[in-house]
């Protein structure tokens, strides 16, 4: 009888050990699954932000190039200046759209940076429009404002790209 008790105890011990192993494996799998879901969500958020930043950089870059061309056309009384200003007006609207998305998806610092660039591009457009279509007195002041806005927009666009890279690198690590 004594041998049977040891055998039963051995079987019970094996069963308990096996069950503990199964419970441990299940708990580990659950934690791994939770970590994987969190990592997938973080990766998805990073991609959404990257897409928003990229769309903004593309639209802002297009508007900045167009503003430079429109600025030169207006400065030289080119016959295409009015058409270029109309095109720039549409580009400014697209930059505003993209800035809104960055504001929604990104952290506050990057949202503010995008909006500031959008404001500078819009100020540049409005100054050029006033320089072409305003009174003589408005035109003189508008050229100065256009020059200031152009420099500020270009500088802020460069800073925005650096900020995006830094934030995306932080999120990726």
Chimera marker file (.cmm) of the C-alpha trace (Angstrom):
<marker_set name="trace">
<marker id="1" x="0.000" y="0.000" z="0.000" r="1" g="1" b="0" radius="0.5"/>
<marker id="2" x="2.855" y="2.229" z="0.781" r="1" g="1" b="0" radius="0.5"/>
<marker id="3" x="4.107" y="1.924" z="-2.819" r="1" g="1" b="0" radius="0.5"/>
<marker id="4" x="0.732" y="2.861" z="-4.205" r="1" g="1" b="0" radius="0.5"/>
<marker id="5" x="0.622" y="5.984" z="-2.122" r="1" g="1" b="0" radius="0.5"/>
<marker id="6" x="3.985" y="7.061" z="-3.468" r="1" g="1" b="0" radius="0.5"/>
<marker id="7" x="2.818" y="6.301" z="-7.006" r="1" g="1" b="0" radius="0.5"/>
<marker id="8" x="-0.360" y="8.306" z="-6.536" r="1" g="1" b="0" radius="0.5"/>
<marker id="9" x="1.593" y="11.143" z="-5.012" r="1" g="1" b="0" radius="0.5"/>
<marker id="10" x="3.971" y="11.045" z="-7.982" r="1" g="1" b="0" radius="0.5"/>
<marker id="11" x="1.087" y="11.159" z="-10.447" r="1" g="1" b="0" radius="0.5"/>
<marker id="12" x="-0.625" y="13.977" z="-8.554" r="1" g="1" b="0" radius="0.5"/>
<marker id="13" x="2.666" y="15.879" z="-8.423" r="1" g="1" b="0" radius="0.5"/>
<marker id="14" x="3.150" y="15.399" z="-12.143" r="1" g="1" b="0" radius="0.5"/>
<marker id="15" x="-0.412" y="16.570" z="-12.859" r="1" g="1" b="0" radius="0.5"/>
<marker id="16" x="-0.043" y="19.638" z="-10.637" r="1" g="1" b="0" radius="0.5"/>
<marker id="17" x="3.318" y="20.456" z="-12.211" r="1" g="1" b="0" radius="0.5"/>
<marker id="18" x="1.842" y="20.041" z="-15.684" r="1" g="1" b="0" radius="0.5"/>
<marker id="19" x="-1.127" y="22.236" z="-14.844" r="1" g="1" b="0" radius="0.5"/>
<marker id="20" x="1.143" y="24.925" z="-13.440" r="1" g="1" b="0" radius="0.5"/>
<marker id="21" x="3.180" y="24.738" z="-16.633" r="1" g="1" b="0" radius="0.5"/>
<marker id="22" x="0.031" y="25.120" z="-18.753" r="1" g="1" b="0" radius="0.5"/>
<marker id="23" x="-1.198" y="28.055" z="-16.657" r="1" g="1" b="0" radius="0.5"/>
<marker id="24" x="2.225" y="29.689" z="-16.923" r="1" g="1" b="0" radius="0.5"/>
<marker id="25" x="2.283" y="29.155" z="-20.686" r="1" g="1" b="0" radius="0.5"/>
<marker id="26" x="-1.222" y="30.595" z="-21.076" r="1" g="1" b="0" radius="0.5"/>
<marker id="27" x="-0.364" y="33.636" z="-18.947" r="1" g="1" b="0" radius="0.5"/>
<marker id="28" x="2.801" y="34.186" z="-20.941" r="1" g="1" b="0" radius="0.5"/>
<marker id="29" x="0.896" y="33.887" z="-24.224" r="1" g="1" b="0" radius="0.5"/>
<marker id="30" x="-1.688" y="36.365" z="-22.982" r="1" g="1" b="0" radius="0.5"/>
<marker id="31" x="0.986" y="38.902" z="-22.012" r="1" g="1" b="0" radius="0.5"/>
<marker id="32" x="2.785" y="38.380" z="-25.310" r="1" g="1" b="0" radius="0.5"/>
<marker id="33" x="-0.491" y="38.918" z="-27.188" r="1" g="1" b="0" radius="0.5"/>
<marker id="34" x="-1.200" y="42.097" z="-25.246" r="1" g="1" b="0" radius="0.5"/>
<marker id="35" x="2.318" y="43.402" z="-25.946" r="1" g="1" b="0" radius="0.5"/>
<marker id="36" x="1.952" y="42.528" z="-29.612" r="1" g="1" b="0" radius="0.5"/>
<marker id="37" x="-1.392" y="44.365" z="-29.865" r="1" g="1" b="0" radius="0.5"/>
<marker id="38" x="0.111" y="47.400" z="-28.124" r="1" g="1" b="0" radius="0.5"/>
<marker id="39" x="3.131" y="47.358" z="-30.444" r="1" g="1" b="0" radius="0.5"/>
<marker id="40" x="0.899" y="47.014" z="-33.502" r="1" g="1" b="0" radius="0.5"/>
<marker id="41" x="-1.239" y="49.931" z="-32.334" r="1" g="1" b="0" radius="0.5"/>
<marker id="42" x="1.840" y="52.077" z="-31.673" r="1" g="1" b="0" radius="0.5"/>
<marker id="43" x="3.191" y="51.197" z="-35.117" r="1" g="1" b="0" radius="0.5"/>
<marker id="44" x="-0.161" y="52.060" z="-36.695" r="1" g="1" b="0" radius="0.5"/>
<marker id="45" x="-0.248" y="55.431" z="-34.856" r="1" g="1" b="0" radius="0.5"/>
<marker id="46" x="3.303" y="56.166" z="-35.989" r="1" g="1" b="0" radius="0.5"/>
<marker id="47" x="2.312" y="55.408" z="-39.598" r="1" g="1" b="0" radius="0.5"/>
<marker id="48" x="-0.773" y="57.654" z="-39.376" r="1" g="1" b="0" radius="0.5"/>
<marker id="49" x="1.369" y="60.489" z="-38.041" r="1" g="1" b="0" radius="0.5"/>
<marker id="50" x="4.059" y="59.881" z="-40.640" r="1" g="1" b="0" radius="0.5"/>
<marker id="51" x="1.438" y="60.035" z="-43.405" r="1" g="1" b="0" radius="0.5"/>
<marker id="52" x="-0.032" y="63.271" z="-42.010" r="1" g="1" b="0" radius="0.5"/>
<marker id="53" x="3.411" y="64.876" z="-41.678" r="1" g="1" b="0" radius="0.5"/>
<marker id="54" x="4.396" y="63.737" z="-45.161" r="1" g="1" b="0" radius="0.5"/>
<marker id="55" x="1.213" y="65.091" z="-46.758" r="1" g="1" b="0" radius="0.5"/>
<marker id="56" x="1.763" y="68.411" z="-45.015" r="1" g="1" b="0" radius="0.5"/>
<marker id="57" x="5.416" y="68.647" z="-46.090" r="1" g="1" b="0" radius="0.5"/>
<marker id="58" x="4.455" y="67.881" z="-49.697" r="1" g="1" b="0" radius="0.5"/>
<marker id="59" x="1.638" y="70.446" z="-49.786" r="1" g="1" b="0" radius="0.5"/>
<marker id="60" x="3.615" y="73.108" z="-47.948" r="1" g="1" b="0" radius="0.5"/>
<marker id="61" x="6.607" y="72.512" z="-50.229" r="1" g="1" b="0" radius="0.5"/>
<marker id="62" x="4.401" y="72.901" z="-53.302" r="1" g="1" b="0" radius="0.5"/>
<marker id="63" x="2.887" y="76.111" z="-51.921" r="1" g="1" b="0" radius="0.5"/>
<marker id="64" x="6.329" y="77.517" z="-51.056" r="1" g="1" b="0" radius="0.5"/>
<marker id="65" x="7.661" y="76.821" z="-54.555" r="1" g="1" b="0" radius="0.5"/>
<marker id="66" x="4.544" y="78.338" z="-56.086" r="1" g="1" b="0" radius="0.5"/>
<marker id="67" x="4.785" y="81.372" z="-53.783" r="1" g="1" b="0" radius="0.5"/>
<marker id="68" x="8.373" y="81.953" z="-54.899" r="1" g="1" b="0" radius="0.5"/>
<marker id="69" x="7.326" y="81.817" z="-58.557" r="1" g="1" b="0" radius="0.5"/>
<marker id="70" x="4.297" y="84.067" z="-57.928" r="1" g="1" b="0" radius="0.5"/>
<marker id="71" x="6.463" y="86.486" z="-55.925" r="1" g="1" b="0" radius="0.5"/>
<marker id="72" x="8.946" y="86.804" z="-58.789" r="1" g="1" b="0" radius="0.5"/>
<marker id="73" x="6.136" y="87.147" z="-61.348" r="1" g="1" b="0" radius="0.5"/>
<marker id="74" x="4.447" y="89.872" z="-59.299" r="1" g="1" b="0" radius="0.5"/>
<marker id="75" x="7.738" y="91.668" z="-58.691" r="1" g="1" b="0" radius="0.5"/>
<marker id="76" x="8.509" y="91.780" z="-62.429" r="1" g="1" b="0" radius="0.5"/>
<marker id="77" x="4.925" y="92.598" z="-63.508" r="1" g="1" b="0" radius="0.5"/>
<marker id="78" x="4.726" y="89.286" z="-65.367" r="1" g="1" b="0" radius="0.5"/>
<marker id="79" x="1.385" y="88.804" z="-67.133" r="1" g="1" b="0" radius="0.5"/>
<marker id="80" x="0.997" y="85.405" z="-65.413" r="1" g="1" b="0" radius="0.5"/>
<marker id="81" x="1.123" y="86.916" z="-61.905" r="1" g="1" b="0" radius="0.5"/>
<marker id="82" x="-2.670" y="86.982" z="-61.410" r="1" g="1" b="0" radius="0.5"/>
<marker id="83" x="-3.021" y="83.365" z="-62.542" r="1" g="1" b="0" radius="0.5"/>
<marker id="84" x="-0.157" y="82.301" z="-60.288" r="1" g="1" b="0" radius="0.5"/>
<marker id="85" x="-1.768" y="84.094" z="-57.331" r="1" g="1" b="0" radius="0.5"/>
<marker id="86" x="-5.028" y="82.220" z="-57.980" r="1" g="1" b="0" radius="0.5"/>
<marker id="87" x="-3.115" y="78.952" z="-58.033" r="1" g="1" b="0" radius="0.5"/>
<marker id="88" x="-1.298" y="79.954" z="-54.850" r="1" g="1" b="0" radius="0.5"/>
<marker id="89" x="-4.646" y="80.673" z="-53.173" r="1" g="1" b="0" radius="0.5"/>
<marker id="90" x="-5.745" y="77.085" z="-53.881" r="1" g="1" b="0" radius="0.5"/>
<marker id="91" x="-2.410" y="75.753" z="-52.636" r="1" g="1" b="0" radius="0.5"/>
<marker id="92" x="-2.822" y="77.740" z="-49.397" r="1" g="1" b="0" radius="0.5"/>
<marker id="93" x="-6.192" y="76.022" z="-48.870" r="1" g="1" b="0" radius="0.5"/>
<marker id="94" x="-4.553" y="72.616" z="-49.347" r="1" g="1" b="0" radius="0.5"/>
<marker id="95" x="-1.832" y="73.497" z="-46.841" r="1" g="1" b="0" radius="0.5"/>
<marker id="96" x="-4.519" y="74.483" z="-44.328" r="1" g="1" b="0" radius="0.5"/>
<marker id="97" x="-6.235" y="71.122" z="-44.846" r="1" g="1" b="0" radius="0.5"/>
<marker id="98" x="-2.977" y="69.239" z="-44.303" r="1" g="1" b="0" radius="0.5"/>
<marker id="99" x="-2.087" y="71.365" z="-41.257" r="1" g="1" b="0" radius="0.5"/>
<marker id="100" x="-5.438" y="70.509" z="-39.697" r="1" g="1" b="0" radius="0.5"/>
<marker id="101" x="-4.695" y="66.797" z="-40.067" r="1" g="1" b="0" radius="0.5"/>
<marker id="102" x="-1.257" y="67.243" z="-38.487" r="1" g="1" b="0" radius="0.5"/>
<marker id="103" x="-2.884" y="69.188" z="-35.666" r="1" g="1" b="0" radius="0.5"/>
<marker id="104" x="-5.317" y="66.321" z="-35.038" r="1" g="1" b="0" radius="0.5"/>
<marker id="105" x="-2.833" y="63.445" z="-35.337" r="1" g="1" b="0" radius="0.5"/>
<marker id="106" x="0.396" y="64.862" z="-33.972" r="1" g="1" b="0" radius="0.5"/>
<marker id="107" x="1.533" y="66.105" z="-30.607" r="1" g="1" b="0" radius="0.5"/>
<marker id="108" x="0.823" y="69.737" z="-29.757" r="1" g="1" b="0" radius="0.5"/>
<marker id="109" x="4.307" y="70.971" z="-30.701" r="1" g="1" b="0" radius="0.5"/>
<marker id="110" x="4.113" y="69.596" z="-34.219" r="1" g="1" b="0" radius="0.5"/>
<marker id="111" x="0.502" y="70.702" z="-34.679" r="1" g="1" b="0" radius="0.5"/>
<marker id="112" x="1.450" y="74.241" z="-33.685" r="1" g="1" b="0" radius="0.5"/>
<marker id="113" x="4.454" y="74.173" z="-36.019" r="1" g="1" b="0" radius="0.5"/>
<marker id="114" x="2.277" y="73.107" z="-38.966" r="1" g="1" b="0" radius="0.5"/>
<marker id="115" x="-0.295" y="75.810" z="-38.255" r="1" g="1" b="0" radius="0.5"/>
<marker id="116" x="2.451" y="78.452" z="-37.976" r="1" g="1" b="0" radius="0.5"/>
<marker id="117" x="3.804" y="77.469" z="-41.387" r="1" g="1" b="0" radius="0.5"/>
<marker id="118" x="0.308" y="77.565" z="-42.838" r="1" g="1" b="0" radius="0.5"/>
<marker id="119" x="-0.191" y="81.065" z="-41.381" r="1" g="1" b="0" radius="0.5"/>
<marker id="120" x="3.129" y="82.247" z="-42.860" r="1" g="1" b="0" radius="0.5"/>
<marker id="121" x="2.293" y="80.883" z="-46.320" r="1" g="1" b="0" radius="0.5"/>
<marker id="122" x="-1.142" y="82.498" z="-46.116" r="1" g="1" b="0" radius="0.5"/>
<marker id="123" x="0.429" y="85.806" z="-45.001" r="1" g="1" b="0" radius="0.5"/>
<marker id="124" x="2.822" y="85.598" z="-47.943" r="1" g="1" b="0" radius="0.5"/>
<marker id="125" x="-0.081" y="85.026" z="-50.343" r="1" g="1" b="0" radius="0.5"/>
<marker id="126" x="-2.116" y="87.911" z="-48.865" r="1" g="1" b="0" radius="0.5"/>
<marker id="127" x="0.889" y="90.253" z="-49.026" r="1" g="1" b="0" radius="0.5"/>
<marker id="128" x="1.524" y="89.348" z="-52.670" r="1" g="1" b="0" radius="0.5"/>
<marker id="129" x="-2.145" y="89.830" z="-53.498" r="1" g="1" b="0" radius="0.5"/>
<marker id="130" x="-2.098" y="93.256" z="-51.819" r="1" g="1" b="0" radius="0.5"/>
<marker id="131" x="1.168" y="94.137" z="-53.581" r="1" g="1" b="0" radius="0.5"/>
<marker id="132" x="-0.489" y="93.399" z="-56.925" r="1" g="1" b="0" radius="0.5"/>
<marker id="133" x="-4.014" y="94.643" z="-56.269" r="1" g="1" b="0" radius="0.5"/>
<marker id="134" x="-3.821" y="97.159" z="-53.413" r="1" g="1" b="0" radius="0.5"/>
<marker id="135" x="-3.454" y="100.912" z="-53.430" r="1" g="1" b="0" radius="0.5"/>
<marker id="136" x="0.011" y="102.375" z="-54.035" r="1" g="1" b="0" radius="0.5"/>
<marker id="137" x="0.467" y="102.878" z="-50.280" r="1" g="1" b="0" radius="0.5"/>
<marker id="138" x="-0.616" y="99.273" z="-49.545" r="1" g="1" b="0" radius="0.5"/>
<marker id="139" x="1.693" y="97.932" z="-52.238" r="1" g="1" b="0" radius="0.5"/>
<marker id="140" x="4.835" y="99.396" z="-50.673" r="1" g="1" b="0" radius="0.5"/>
<marker id="141" x="4.062" y="97.916" z="-47.269" r="1" g="1" b="0" radius="0.5"/>
<marker id="142" x="2.915" y="94.625" z="-48.828" r="1" g="1" b="0" radius="0.5"/>
<marker id="143" x="6.271" y="93.997" z="-50.511" r="1" g="1" b="0" radius="0.5"/>
<marker id="144" x="8.008" y="94.261" z="-47.161" r="1" g="1" b="0" radius="0.5"/>
<marker id="145" x="5.485" y="91.908" z="-45.547" r="1" g="1" b="0" radius="0.5"/>
<marker id="146" x="5.810" y="89.450" z="-48.428" r="1" g="1" b="0" radius="0.5"/>
<marker id="147" x="9.581" y="89.337" z="-48.002" r="1" g="1" b="0" radius="0.5"/>
<marker id="148" x="9.272" y="88.772" z="-44.245" r="1" g="1" b="0" radius="0.5"/>
<marker id="149" x="6.588" y="86.093" z="-44.614" r="1" g="1" b="0" radius="0.5"/>
<marker id="150" x="8.583" y="84.266" z="-47.285" r="1" g="1" b="0" radius="0.5"/>
<marker id="151" x="11.667" y="84.040" z="-45.097" r="1" g="1" b="0" radius="0.5"/>
<marker id="152" x="9.670" y="82.974" z="-42.038" r="1" g="1" b="0" radius="0.5"/>
<marker id="153" x="7.753" y="80.321" z="-43.994" r="1" g="1" b="0" radius="0.5"/>
<marker id="154" x="10.929" y="78.850" z="-45.485" r="1" g="1" b="0" radius="0.5"/>
<marker id="155" x="12.718" y="78.795" z="-42.105" r="1" g="1" b="0" radius="0.5"/>
<marker id="156" x="9.771" y="77.240" z="-40.293" r="1" g="1" b="0" radius="0.5"/>
<marker id="157" x="9.356" y="74.574" z="-42.989" r="1" g="1" b="0" radius="0.5"/>
<marker id="158" x="12.958" y="73.455" z="-42.456" r="1" g="1" b="0" radius="0.5"/>
<marker id="159" x="12.441" y="73.359" z="-38.689" r="1" g="1" b="0" radius="0.5"/>
<marker id="160" x="9.228" y="71.376" z="-39.144" r="1" g="1" b="0" radius="0.5"/>
<marker id="161" x="11.012" y="68.624" z="-41.050" r="1" g="1" b="0" radius="0.5"/>
<marker id="162" x="13.660" y="68.361" z="-38.329" r="1" g="1" b="0" radius="0.5"/>
<marker id="163" x="10.978" y="68.207" z="-35.649" r="1" g="1" b="0" radius="0.5"/>
<marker id="164" x="9.105" y="65.486" z="-37.568" r="1" g="1" b="0" radius="0.5"/>
<marker id="165" x="12.228" y="63.377" z="-37.883" r="1" g="1" b="0" radius="0.5"/>
<marker id="166" x="13.005" y="63.703" z="-34.195" r="1" g="1" b="0" radius="0.5"/>
<marker id="167" x="9.468" y="62.828" z="-33.095" r="1" g="1" b="0" radius="0.5"/>
<marker id="168" x="9.188" y="59.877" z="-35.465" r="1" g="1" b="0" radius="0.5"/>
<marker id="169" x="12.572" y="58.569" z="-34.322" r="1" g="1" b="0" radius="0.5"/>
<marker id="170" x="11.444" y="58.820" z="-30.686" r="1" g="1" b="0" radius="0.5"/>
<marker id="171" x="8.230" y="56.947" z="-31.484" r="1" g="1" b="0" radius="0.5"/>
<marker id="172" x="10.109" y="54.281" z="-33.422" r="1" g="1" b="0" radius="0.5"/>
<marker id="173" x="12.458" y="53.393" z="-30.578" r="1" g="1" b="0" radius="0.5"/>
<link id1="1" id2="2" r="1" g="1" b="0" radius="0.2"/>
<link id1="2" id2="3" r="1" g="1" b="0" radius="0.2"/>
<link id1="3" id2="4" r="1" g="1" b="0" radius="0.2"/>
<link id1="4" id2="5" r="1" g="1" b="0" radius="0.2"/>
<link id1="5" id2="6" r="1" g="1" b="0" radius="0.2"/>
<link id1="6" id2="7" r="1" g="1" b="0" radius="0.2"/>
<link id1="7" id2="8" r="1" g="1" b="0" radius="0.2"/>
<link id1="8" id2="9" r="1" g="1" b="0" radius="0.2"/>
<link id1="9" id2="10" r="1" g="1" b="0" radius="0.2"/>
<link id1="10" id2="11" r="1" g="1" b="0" radius="0.2"/>
<link id1="11" id2="12" r="1" g="1" b="0" radius="0.2"/>
<link id1="12" id2="13" r="1" g="1" b="0" radius="0.2"/>
<link id1="13" id2="14" r="1" g="1" b="0" radius="0.2"/>
<link id1="14" id2="15" r="1" g="1" b="0" radius="0.2"/>
<link id1="15" id2="16" r="1" g="1" b="0" radius="0.2"/>
<link id1="16" id2="17" r="1" g="1" b="0" radius="0.2"/>
<link id1="17" id2="18" r="1" g="1" b="0" radius="0.2"/>
<link id1="18" id2="19" r="1" g="1" b="0" radius="0.2"/>
<link id1="19" id2="20" r="1" g="1" b="0" radius="0.2"/>
<link id1="20" id2="21" r="1" g="1" b="0" radius="0.2"/>
<link id1="21" id2="22" r="1" g="1" b="0" radius="0.2"/>
<link id1="22" id2="23" r="1" g="1" b="0" radius="0.2"/>
<link id1="23" id2="24" r="1" g="1" b="0" radius="0.2"/>
<link id1="24" id2="25" r="1" g="1" b="0" radius="0.2"/>
<link id1="25" id2="26" r="1" g="1" b="0" radius="0.2"/>
<link id1="26" id2="27" r="1" g="1" b="0" radius="0.2"/>
<link id1="27" id2="28" r="1" g="1" b="0" radius="0.2"/>
<link id1="28" id2="29" r="1" g="1" b="0" radius="0.2"/>
<link id1="29" id2="30" r="1" g="1" b="0" radius="0.2"/>
<link id1="30" id2="31" r="1" g="1" b="0" radius="0.2"/>
<link id1="31" id2="32" r="1" g="1" b="0" radius="0.2"/>
<link id1="32" id2="33" r="1" g="1" b="0" radius="0.2"/>
<link id1="33" id2="34" r="1" g="1" b="0" radius="0.2"/>
<link id1="34" id2="35" r="1" g="1" b="0" radius="0.2"/>
<link id1="35" id2="36" r="1" g="1" b="0" radius="0.2"/>
<link id1="36" id2="37" r="1" g="1" b="0" radius="0.2"/>
<link id1="37" id2="38" r="1" g="1" b="0" radius="0.2"/>
<link id1="38" id2="39" r="1" g="1" b="0" radius="0.2"/>
<link id1="39" id2="40" r="1" g="1" b="0" radius="0.2"/>
<link id1="40" id2="41" r="1" g="1" b="0" radius="0.2"/>
<link id1="41" id2="42" r="1" g="1" b="0" radius="0.2"/>
<link id1="42" id2="43" r="1" g="1" b="0" radius="0.2"/>
<link id1="43" id2="44" r="1" g="1" b="0" radius="0.2"/>
<link id1="44" id2="45" r="1" g="1" b="0" radius="0.2"/>
<link id1="45" id2="46" r="1" g="1" b="0" radius="0.2"/>
<link id1="46" id2="47" r="1" g="1" b="0" radius="0.2"/>
<link id1="47" id2="48" r="1" g="1" b="0" radius="0.2"/>
<link id1="48" id2="49" r="1" g="1" b="0" radius="0.2"/>
<link id1="49" id2="50" r="1" g="1" b="0" radius="0.2"/>
<link id1="50" id2="51" r="1" g="1" b="0" radius="0.2"/>
<link id1="51" id2="52" r="1" g="1" b="0" radius="0.2"/>
<link id1="52" id2="53" r="1" g="1" b="0" radius="0.2"/>
<link id1="53" id2="54" r="1" g="1" b="0" radius="0.2"/>
<link id1="54" id2="55" r="1" g="1" b="0" radius="0.2"/>
<link id1="55" id2="56" r="1" g="1" b="0" radius="0.2"/>
<link id1="56" id2="57" r="1" g="1" b="0" radius="0.2"/>
<link id1="57" id2="58" r="1" g="1" b="0" radius="0.2"/>
<link id1="58" id2="59" r="1" g="1" b="0" radius="0.2"/>
<link id1="59" id2="60" r="1" g="1" b="0" radius="0.2"/>
<link id1="60" id2="61" r="1" g="1" b="0" radius="0.2"/>
<link id1="61" id2="62" r="1" g="1" b="0" radius="0.2"/>
<link id1="62" id2="63" r="1" g="1" b="0" radius="0.2"/>
<link id1="63" id2="64" r="1" g="1" b="0" radius="0.2"/>
<link id1="64" id2="65" r="1" g="1" b="0" radius="0.2"/>
<link id1="65" id2="66" r="1" g="1" b="0" radius="0.2"/>
<link id1="66" id2="67" r="1" g="1" b="0" radius="0.2"/>
<link id1="67" id2="68" r="1" g="1" b="0" radius="0.2"/>
<link id1="68" id2="69" r="1" g="1" b="0" radius="0.2"/>
<link id1="69" id2="70" r="1" g="1" b="0" radius="0.2"/>
<link id1="70" id2="71" r="1" g="1" b="0" radius="0.2"/>
<link id1="71" id2="72" r="1" g="1" b="0" radius="0.2"/>
<link id1="72" id2="73" r="1" g="1" b="0" radius="0.2"/>
<link id1="73" id2="74" r="1" g="1" b="0" radius="0.2"/>
<link id1="74" id2="75" r="1" g="1" b="0" radius="0.2"/>
<link id1="75" id2="76" r="1" g="1" b="0" radius="0.2"/>
<link id1="76" id2="77" r="1" g="1" b="0" radius="0.2"/>
<link id1="77" id2="78" r="1" g="1" b="0" radius="0.2"/>
<link id1="78" id2="79" r="1" g="1" b="0" radius="0.2"/>
<link id1="79" id2="80" r="1" g="1" b="0" radius="0.2"/>
<link id1="80" id2="81" r="1" g="1" b="0" radius="0.2"/>
<link id1="81" id2="82" r="1" g="1" b="0" radius="0.2"/>
<link id1="82" id2="83" r="1" g="1" b="0" radius="0.2"/>
<link id1="83" id2="84" r="1" g="1" b="0" radius="0.2"/>
<link id1="84" id2="85" r="1" g="1" b="0" radius="0.2"/>
<link id1="85" id2="86" r="1" g="1" b="0" radius="0.2"/>
<link id1="86" id2="87" r="1" g="1" b="0" radius="0.2"/>
<link id1="87" id2="88" r="1" g="1" b="0" radius="0.2"/>
<link id1="88" id2="89" r="1" g="1" b="0" radius="0.2"/>
<link id1="89" id2="90" r="1" g="1" b="0" radius="0.2"/>
<link id1="90" id2="91" r="1" g="1" b="0" radius="0.2"/>
<link id1="91" id2="92" r="1" g="1" b="0" radius="0.2"/>
<link id1="92" id2="93" r="1" g="1" b="0" radius="0.2"/>
<link id1="93" id2="94" r="1" g="1" b="0" radius="0.2"/>
<link id1="94" id2="95" r="1" g="1" b="0" radius="0.2"/>
<link id1="95" id2="96" r="1" g="1" b="0" radius="0.2"/>
<link id1="96" id2="97" r="1" g="1" b="0" radius="0.2"/>
<link id1="97" id2="98" r="1" g="1" b="0" radius="0.2"/>
<link id1="98" id2="99" r="1" g="1" b="0" radius="0.2"/>
<link id1="99" id2="100" r="1" g="1" b="0" radius="0.2"/>
<link id1="100" id2="101" r="1" g="1" b="0" radius="0.2"/>
<link id1="101" id2="102" r="1" g="1" b="0" radius="0.2"/>
<link id1="102" id2="103" r="1" g="1" b="0" radius="0.2"/>
<link id1="103" id2="104" r="1" g="1" b="0" radius="0.2"/>
<link id1="104" id2="105" r="1" g="1" b="0" radius="0.2"/>
<link id1="105" id2="106" r="1" g="1" b="0" radius="0.2"/>
<link id1="106" id2="107" r="1" g="1" b="0" radius="0.2"/>
<link id1="107" id2="108" r="1" g="1" b="0" radius="0.2"/>
<link id1="108" id2="109" r="1" g="1" b="0" radius="0.2"/>
<link id1="109" id2="110" r="1" g="1" b="0" radius="0.2"/>
<link id1="110" id2="111" r="1" g="1" b="0" radius="0.2"/>
<link id1="111" id2="112" r="1" g="1" b="0" radius="0.2"/>
<link id1="112" id2="113" r="1" g="1" b="0" radius="0.2"/>
<link id1="113" id2="114" r="1" g="1" b="0" radius="0.2"/>
<link id1="114" id2="115" r="1" g="1" b="0" radius="0.2"/>
<link id1="115" id2="116" r="1" g="1" b="0" radius="0.2"/>
<link id1="116" id2="117" r="1" g="1" b="0" radius="0.2"/>
<link id1="117" id2="118" r="1" g="1" b="0" radius="0.2"/>
<link id1="118" id2="119" r="1" g="1" b="0" radius="0.2"/>
<link id1="119" id2="120" r="1" g="1" b="0" radius="0.2"/>
<link id1="120" id2="121" r="1" g="1" b="0" radius="0.2"/>
<link id1="121" id2="122" r="1" g="1" b="0" radius="0.2"/>
<link id1="122" id2="123" r="1" g="1" b="0" radius="0.2"/>
<link id1="123" id2="124" r="1" g="1" b="0" radius="0.2"/>
<link id1="124" id2="125" r="1" g="1" b="0" radius="0.2"/>
<link id1="125" id2="126" r="1" g="1" b="0" radius="0.2"/>
<link id1="126" id2="127" r="1" g="1" b="0" radius="0.2"/>
<link id1="127" id2="128" r="1" g="1" b="0" radius="0.2"/>
<link id1="128" id2="129" r="1" g="1" b="0" radius="0.2"/>
<link id1="129" id2="130" r="1" g="1" b="0" radius="0.2"/>
<link id1="130" id2="131" r="1" g="1" b="0" radius="0.2"/>
<link id1="131" id2="132" r="1" g="1" b="0" radius="0.2"/>
<link id1="132" id2="133" r="1" g="1" b="0" radius="0.2"/>
<link id1="133" id2="134" r="1" g="1" b="0" radius="0.2"/>
<link id1="134" id2="135" r="1" g="1" b="0" radius="0.2"/>
<link id1="135" id2="136" r="1" g="1" b="0" radius="0.2"/>
<link id1="136" id2="137" r="1" g="1" b="0" radius="0.2"/>
<link id1="137" id2="138" r="1" g="1" b="0" radius="0.2"/>
<link id1="138" id2="139" r="1" g="1" b="0" radius="0.2"/>
<link id1="139" id2="140" r="1" g="1" b="0" radius="0.2"/>
<link id1="140" id2="141" r="1" g="1" b="0" radius="0.2"/>
<link id1="141" id2="142" r="1" g="1" b="0" radius="0.2"/>
<link id1="142" id2="143" r="1" g="1" b="0" radius="0.2"/>
<link id1="143" id2="144" r="1" g="1" b="0" radius="0.2"/>
<link id1="144" id2="145" r="1" g="1" b="0" radius="0.2"/>
<link id1="145" id2="146" r="1" g="1" b="0" radius="0.2"/>
<link id1="146" id2="147" r="1" g="1" b="0" radius="0.2"/>
<link id1="147" id2="148" r="1" g="1" b="0" radius="0.2"/>
<link id1="148" id2="149" r="1" g="1" b="0" radius="0.2"/>
<link id1="149" id2="150" r="1" g="1" b="0" radius="0.2"/>
<link id1="150" id2="151" r="1" g="1" b="0" radius="0.2"/>
<link id1="151" id2="152" r="1" g="1" b="0" radius="0.2"/>
<link id1="152" id2="153" r="1" g="1" b="0" radius="0.2"/>
<link id1="153" id2="154" r="1" g="1" b="0" radius="0.2"/>
<link id1="154" id2="155" r="1" g="1" b="0" radius="0.2"/>
<link id1="155" id2="156" r="1" g="1" b="0" radius="0.2"/>
<link id1="156" id2="157" r="1" g="1" b="0" radius="0.2"/>
<link id1="157" id2="158" r="1" g="1" b="0" radius="0.2"/>
<link id1="158" id2="159" r="1" g="1" b="0" radius="0.2"/>
<link id1="159" id2="160" r="1" g="1" b="0" radius="0.2"/>
<link id1="160" id2="161" r="1" g="1" b="0" radius="0.2"/>
<link id1="161" id2="162" r="1" g="1" b="0" radius="0.2"/>
<link id1="162" id2="163" r="1" g="1" b="0" radius="0.2"/>
<link id1="163" id2="164" r="1" g="1" b="0" radius="0.2"/>
<link id1="164" id2="165" r="1" g="1" b="0" radius="0.2"/>
<link id1="165" id2="166" r="1" g="1" b="0" radius="0.2"/>
<link id1="166" id2="167" r="1" g="1" b="0" radius="0.2"/>
<link id1="167" id2="168" r="1" g="1" b="0" radius="0.2"/>
<link id1="168" id2="169" r="1" g="1" b="0" radius="0.2"/>
<link id1="169" id2="170" r="1" g="1" b="0" radius="0.2"/>
<link id1="170" id2="171" r="1" g="1" b="0" radius="0.2"/>
<link id1="171" id2="172" r="1" g="1" b="0" radius="0.2"/>
<link id1="172" id2="173" r="1" g="1" b="0" radius="0.2"/>
</marker_set>
